[in-house]
Structures are given as structure tokens and as C-alpha cells.
Amino acid sequence: MRKIAHVDVYPTAVGMKDVFNIGTGFVGDTGSAGDHVFVKITTDDGYIGWGEQRALPSWSYETTESITTTIRHHIAPLLLGKDPLNLNVIHDAIYNALKPAVSNGHPFAKAAVDIALHDLRGRILDLPLHTLFGGKRHDTLPLSYALSIDTPEIMALKAKALAPCSCFKVKVAGTPGADEERLRAVNEAAPDAKLWIDANQSYTPSNALELLQRVTDIREVYCMEQPVASQDWFGMKRVRSDAPVPIAIDEGCFTYYDLAKIARLECADAVVLKVCKSGGLAECLKSVHVAEANALELLGSGLTEAGIGFIASVHLFSTLDLVLPAELNAPAFLETMAVQGIEIHDHVVTVPDGPGLGVTPDEDYIMTNLLRTEYT
């Protein structure tokens, strides 16, 4: 029986080529690289699978240190000697060892490992990742890019520079008047693009409704994402009850268990799918099934992961029918995807058909930019 022989973890600095601010704070800029954690799983007969996640404690609680040490000291020992094709046994072992609290426990660490396991499984079976989820519905995936919180003029210029992007996730800061100016500037700069408002928890229910009333004439506004604090499901319900556009939940929904409660509470019209917060590809797909059974629309997103995390989401999202282009920001914000083999033309990515993820990691870049700290 083939067995997992090695699990290597590489916390790595990946540079950014632009500033990125969201409603909960600073993400990065050209002078501040993002912390990405890469995982390499090797079998005793030489097959290799890669995974990755980005640490962003301003968005969720896991840090570079916690992701790295959780994988090294708690997950890796559970993988050694296991059959890489038996994901049910592996997932059970991980989830029994690292129990969730009310929602999800160590999801970013689990997601990095899960992506590597799926890549490994696809390479062993000589199948692309999307085939493991029933096959792609779409050969290509259009991308939506986030516009960092800035002055209306700068946000408009960035929207123009990203033409012909057909959809923008417009980050807003929690002040209705200023955010209205941002949305109008972006709409004027890209009049045909759909606008996906993302508050990242920066609003109160009353202020969120004020903003939406201010921009009711902008027909390109499709939805508003996570207007209130992640734990404020009743605030979400209040906004959704009076909002003129669909309300999407993101930070307030990490698992399919969360989504079942949200559907019962009727506090969202759509759910933002993220592999990182779900704890992996397989867990993210469970949220899809709950959403579809409860008539919740599907939005696809990420957390500015580099090429491995990016393309893993592309594979999964290609098997779904998303209502807007997938918001996967790496091409717009990172200095490198740290992989070879990704094809993007006019902000549309081709879904790979090679084994596993279908891309090749840039190991030289990863090793050159390792974070040299006490936990490496």
C-alpha cells in the first residue's frame, strides 16, 4: 500500500505589488509581504502534492505561527503512514484531534493540508482536481477583483486600469456618505461592471441600510457582503429584511453547520464560499449542498492566496454555477503567483486539465523567501 512518507511546511513571504485595505484593516502593501504557508506532502513512492493558505489575522484568528505549528506538530503526525487516497480516514483523524469550537477549528491549517492531499490524490490517479468533484461545468472562470479602500478618485483609476474586468468587489469602510462616493466613482469609471459591495463587518445595520438606500439608482450594484459583525446574525437578518439588494454572508459563516443555521434564521440571500474558512475543498463543497437546498446563491472568493490556493479554488468553482465572477485577487495584488502553468487572459482563467492542481510550484521562490523565525 502506498503511504505518506513526508510532510513539509514552508512559511513564506510573498510580496505584494499594490496596497490592500479592507473594512477590518490593513492587508498589505509593496513594503509589507504577506505570510503564506505552503505544504508539501510526499509518498513513499515519490508522488508529491502541494497546498497553501495565507495567514491574515485581521480577517480571521489564525496566524502564520499557529498555522505552521498546527500542521507540523498536530496534523503531520496523523498523516504519516496513511494511504493518501483514503481521505475519509485522514479527515476523521484530523477532525478528531483538532475539534472545532462552535463553528470551525484551525480551518486555514486544515485547508492547506486538504489542498495538498487533493493535489496528491489527483496526481496519483492522473486526474485533474475538478474531476474529483464530478468534473468542471466551465472550461474558463471569469475573475472579479477587489478594490482596496482608498479615495474615490484612486479607486476609480484602479477600476479603469483593470479593464476589461466585468465585476469589482468594492471594499467599503463603514461611513455611508464616503462609501457612496467610492461606489459612484467606480461605477462611473467602469459603467458596465457589476459592483459587489463588501463591508467586511464595518457597518451597523442602520448605516448599512442607509448606504444601500443612497445607491439604489446604481443598477450595477448586485449585492452587499457581510455588512455587520461576523457574530451578529440578527443584525444580518435586520439588514436583509429591508435591503433593496441581496445580502451575502462571509465572515459569519465558516462551515455547513453555520450555513444551516443561517438558512433557518433567514439572515442571508447568498453565501460567500472560501476554501480557507471551510477547512478545505471537501468541506467547502458541503456548504454548496446546504446552500443549494435552501435557495441561497453562491459567490466564490478567496483570501489573496498565491497560485496554489488560487488554482485550487478555480478547480472547485469551475464545477459550480456562481452568480458573479469569482473574486480571487492574487493576480491583481501579488508580485508572483509562485507557480508555473496558470493561464489568465483578460481576467479570465483557464481551468487546468493536468493531474492534480495542474500547476507547478516555484520551489526556488518558496525556499528563497522562507520566513526565518523560531517556529521554522
VEXZA-623025 format. One record per residue (C-alpha): residue in three letters; x, y, z. Coordinates in steps of 0.2 Angstrom, whole numbers, padded with zeros to 4 digits, always signed. Example, Ala and Ser with C-alpha at 12.3 -4.5 7.8 and 13.67 -1.06 7.14 Angstrom:
<vexdos>
ALA+0062-0022+0039
SER+0068-0005+0036
</vexdos>
This chain:
<vexdos>
MET+0000+0000+0000
ARG+0006+0017-0005
LYS+0009+0028+0011
ILE+0013+0046+0015
ALA+0031+0047+0020
HIS+0035+0066+0022
VAL+0025+0082+0027
ASP+0035+0098+0025
VAL+0028+0115+0030
TYR+0036+0131+0022
PRO+0030+0148+0029
THR+0035+0160+0016
ALA+0034+0179+0012
VAL+0026+0183-0004
GLY+0027+0201-0010
MET+0013+0212-0015
LYS+0013+0225-0029
ASP-0001+0236-0023
VAL-0009+0242-0006
PHE-0024+0232+0000
ASN-0035+0239+0014
ILE-0052+0231+0019
GLY-0065+0236+0032
THR-0057+0226+0046
GLY-0040+0234+0042
PHE-0023+0233+0033
VAL-0020+0218+0022
GLY-0003+0223+0014
ASP+0007+0234+0003
THR+0023+0235-0008
GLY+0033+0236+0008
SER+0025+0223+0018
ALA+0024+0205+0011
GLY+0010+0193+0015
ASP+0013+0177+0025
HIS+0009+0162+0015
VAL+0011+0144+0022
PHE+0015+0131+0009
VAL+0013+0112+0012
LYS+0022+0098+0003
ILE+0016+0080+0005
THR+0027+0066-0002
THR+0023+0047-0003
ASP+0035+0033-0001
ASP+0035+0030-0020
GLY+0038+0048-0024
TYR+0022+0057-0028
ILE+0020+0075-0022
GLY+0005+0086-0018
TRP+0006+0104-0013
GLY-0006+0115-0003
GLU-0006+0133+0003
GLN-0015+0146+0013
ARG-0012+0164+0018
ALA-0012+0170+0036
LEU-0022+0185+0039
PRO-0026+0188+0057
SER-0036+0204+0053
TRP-0048+0193+0044
SER-0048+0178+0055
TYR-0039+0172+0070
GLU-0026+0160+0063
THR-0008+0167+0062
THR+0007+0161+0052
GLU+0014+0154+0068
SER-0002+0144+0073
ILE-0004+0138+0055
THR+0014+0132+0054
THR+0014+0124+0071
THR-0003+0116+0070
ILE+0002+0107+0054
ARG+0019+0102+0060
HIS+0015+0096+0077
HIS-0003+0091+0076
ILE-0008+0086+0058
ALA+0008+0080+0050
PRO+0010+0065+0063
LEU-0008+0060+0059
LEU-0004+0059+0040
LEU+0012+0049+0041
GLY+0010+0031+0035
LYS-0008+0034+0029
ASP-0015+0029+0012
PRO-0016+0046+0003
LEU-0031+0040-0007
ASN-0042+0037+0009
LEU-0046+0055+0013
ASN-0061+0050+0024
VAL-0049+0041+0036
ILE-0037+0056+0036
HIS-0050+0069+0038
ASP-0058+0059+0053
ALA-0041+0058+0061
ILE-0038+0077+0059
TYR-0055+0082+0065
ASN-0055+0071+0080
ALA-0038+0078+0085
LEU-0042+0096+0082
LYS-0060+0098+0087
PRO-0070+0114+0081
ALA-0077+0125+0094
VAL-0095+0132+0090
SER-0090+0134+0071
ASN-0073+0128+0064
GLY-0056+0125+0072
HIS-0040+0128+0063
PRO-0048+0130+0046
PHE-0033+0138+0037
ALA-0021+0125+0043
LYS-0033+0111+0038
ALA-0037+0119+0021
ALA-0018+0120+0017
VAL-0016+0101+0021
ASP-0033+0097+0012
ILE-0027+0105-0004
ALA-0011+0096-0004
LEU-0020+0080-0001
HIS-0032+0083-0016
ASP-0017+0088-0027
LEU-0008+0072-0022
ARG-0023+0061-0025
GLY-0026+0069-0042
ARG-0008+0066-0047
ILE-0008+0048-0041
LEU-0024+0045-0051
ASP-0018+0055-0066
LEU-0034+0066-0065
PRO-0037+0085-0063
LEU-0043+0091-0047
HIS-0060+0096-0054
THR-0064+0078-0060
LEU-0063+0073-0041
PHE-0078+0084-0038
GLY-0088+0077-0053
GLY-0080+0087-0067
LYS-0079+0105-0072
ARG-0095+0114-0079
HIS-0085+0128-0086
ASP-0068+0127-0095
THR-0064+0145-0090
LEU-0068+0156-0075
PRO-0070+0175-0076
LEU-0062+0184-0061
SER-0068+0198-0050
TYR-0055+0209-0041
ALA-0057+0219-0025
LEU-0054+0237-0025
SER-0044+0242-0009
ILE-0052+0256+0002
ASP-0045+0272-0004
THR-0051+0289-0011
PRO-0065+0288-0024
GLU-0053+0295-0037
ILE-0039+0282-0034
MET-0052+0268-0033
ALA-0059+0274-0050
LEU-0042+0274-0058
LYS-0039+0256-0052
ALA-0055+0250-0059
LYS-0051+0258-0076
ALA-0033+0250-0075
LEU-0041+0233-0073
ALA-0052+0234-0088
PRO-0060+0223-0096
CYS-0064+0216-0078
SER-0083+0214-0078
CYS-0085+0214-0059
PHE-0077+0223-0044
LYS-0079+0219-0026
VAL-0079+0237-0019
LYS-0072+0237-0002
VAL-0081+0250+0009
ALA-0076+0257+0026
GLY-0092+0259+0036
THR-0097+0278+0033
PRO-0112+0279+0021
GLY-0108+0296+0013
ALA-0089+0292+0009
ASP-0093+0275+0003
GLU-0107+0281-0008
GLU-0094+0292-0016
ARG-0082+0277-0019
LEU-0096+0267-0027
ARG-0101+0281-0038
ALA-0084+0284-0044
VAL-0081+0266-0048
ASN-0097+0265-0057
GLU-0093+0280-0067
ALA-0076+0273-0071
ALA-0082+0256-0076
PRO-0101+0258-0080
ASP-0104+0241-0087
ALA-0096+0231-0072
LYS-0106+0223-0059
LEU-0102+0230-0041
TRP-0101+0218-0026
ILE-0101+0229-0010
ASP-0090+0221+0004
ALA-0091+0230+0021
ASN-0080+0217+0030
GLN-0091+0219+0046
SER-0088+0238+0046
TYR-0106+0244+0047
THR-0120+0244+0059
PRO-0137+0238+0052
SER-0144+0256+0051
ASN-0129+0263+0042
ALA-0129+0248+0030
LEU-0147+0251+0025
GLU-0143+0270+0023
LEU-0129+0266+0011
LEU-0140+0254+0001
GLN-0153+0267+0000
ARG-0141+0281-0006
VAL-0135+0270-0021
THR-0152+0262-0026
ASP-0150+0271-0043
ILE-0134+0262-0047
ARG-0142+0247-0055
GLU-0125+0238-0057
VAL-0124+0235-0038
TYR-0128+0217-0036
CYS-0126+0213-0018
MET-0119+0218-0001
GLU-0107+0206+0008
GLN-0105+0205+0027
PRO-0112+0222+0032
VAL-0111+0219+0051
ALA-0100+0210+0064
SER-0097+0191+0060
GLN-0107+0186+0076
ASP-0121+0197+0073
TRP-0133+0186+0064
PHE-0148+0195+0070
GLY-0140+0211+0063
MET-0138+0202+0046
LYS-0157+0197+0047
ARG-0162+0215+0050
VAL-0152+0222+0035
ARG-0158+0208+0024
SER-0176+0211+0029
ASP-0176+0229+0022
ALA-0161+0229+0009
PRO-0165+0233-0009
VAL-0151+0220-0015
PRO-0146+0203-0009
ILE-0136+0202+0007
ALA-0122+0189+0007
ILE-0113+0181+0022
ASP-0095+0178+0023
GLU-0086+0180+0040
GLY-0102+0175+0049
CYS-0102+0158+0040
PHE-0087+0146+0041
THR-0095+0129+0039
TYR-0110+0120+0033
TYR-0116+0119+0050
ASP-0116+0138+0051
LEU-0125+0139+0035
ALA-0139+0128+0040
LYS-0142+0140+0055
ILE-0141+0155+0044
ALA-0154+0147+0032
ARG-0166+0144+0046
LEU-0163+0162+0053
GLU-0166+0169+0035
CYS-0152+0181+0038
ALA-0144+0180+0021
ASP-0148+0178+0002
ALA-0131+0172-0003
VAL-0116+0164+0004
VAL-0098+0168+0000
LEU-0088+0152-0002
LYS-0070+0152+0003
VAL-0059+0136+0004
CYS-0048+0143+0018
LYS-0063+0147+0031
SER-0071+0130+0027
GLY-0056+0120+0031
GLY-0053+0113+0014
LEU-0061+0109-0003
ALA-0071+0094+0003
GLU-0079+0105+0017
CYS-0082+0119+0006
LEU-0092+0108-0006
LYS-0103+0103+0009
SER-0108+0121+0011
VAL-0113+0121-0008
HIS-0125+0107-0005
VAL-0133+0116+0010
ALA-0134+0132+0001
GLU-0142+0124-0015
ALA-0155+0115-0004
ASN-0160+0132+0004
ALA-0160+0143-0011
LEU-0145+0153-0006
GLU-0135+0160-0021
LEU-0116+0155-0022
LEU-0102+0168-0023
GLY-0084+0162-0024
SER-0070+0171-0016
GLY-0053+0169-0008
LEU-0040+0177+0003
THR-0027+0183-0009
GLU-0019+0166-0009
ALA-0004+0163-0021
GLY-0005+0151-0036
ILE-0008+0135-0027
GLY-0023+0141-0016
PHE-0029+0151-0031
ILE-0030+0137-0043
ALA-0037+0125-0030
SER-0052+0137-0029
VAL-0053+0139-0048
HIS-0055+0120-0049
LEU-0069+0119-0036
PHE-0078+0134-0043
SER-0077+0128-0061
THR-0089+0114-0055
LEU-0102+0126-0049
ASP-0113+0140-0055
LEU-0108+0156-0047
VAL-0119+0171-0048
LEU-0104+0183-0051
PRO-0086+0181-0057
ALA-0075+0173-0043
GLU-0066+0186-0033
LEU-0049+0178-0032
ASN-0037+0193-0030
ALA-0019+0186-0032
PRO-0016+0191-0050
ALA-0020+0209-0045
PHE-0011+0211-0029
LEU+0004+0198-0028
GLU+0021+0201-0036
THR+0021+0182-0041
MET+0009+0168-0040
ALA+0024+0157-0035
VAL+0018+0144-0048
GLN+0020+0140-0067
GLY+0006+0135-0078
ILE-0008+0147-0074
GLU-0016+0154-0089
ILE-0026+0171-0087
HIS-0032+0182-0102
ASP-0042+0197-0100
HIS-0046+0192-0081
VAL-0052+0175-0087
VAL-0043+0160-0080
THR-0042+0143-0089
VAL-0046+0128-0079
PRO-0031+0117-0079
ASP-0033+0099-0085
GLY-0017+0092-0079
PRO-0015+0080-0065
GLY-0020+0087-0048
LEU-0019+0106-0047
GLY-0012+0106-0065
VAL+0002+0119-0060
THR+0020+0118-0054
PRO+0025+0127-0038
ASP+0040+0139-0039
GLU+0050+0130-0026
ASP+0065+0141-0029
TYR+0054+0156-0024
ILE+0047+0147-0009
MET+0063+0142-0002
THR+0072+0159-0005
ASN+0058+0168+0004
LEU+0056+0157+0019
LEU+0052+0166+0035
ARG+0066+0163+0047
THR+0058+0163+0064
GLU+0058+0152+0079
TYR+0044+0141+0073
THR+0053+0137+0056
</vexdos>
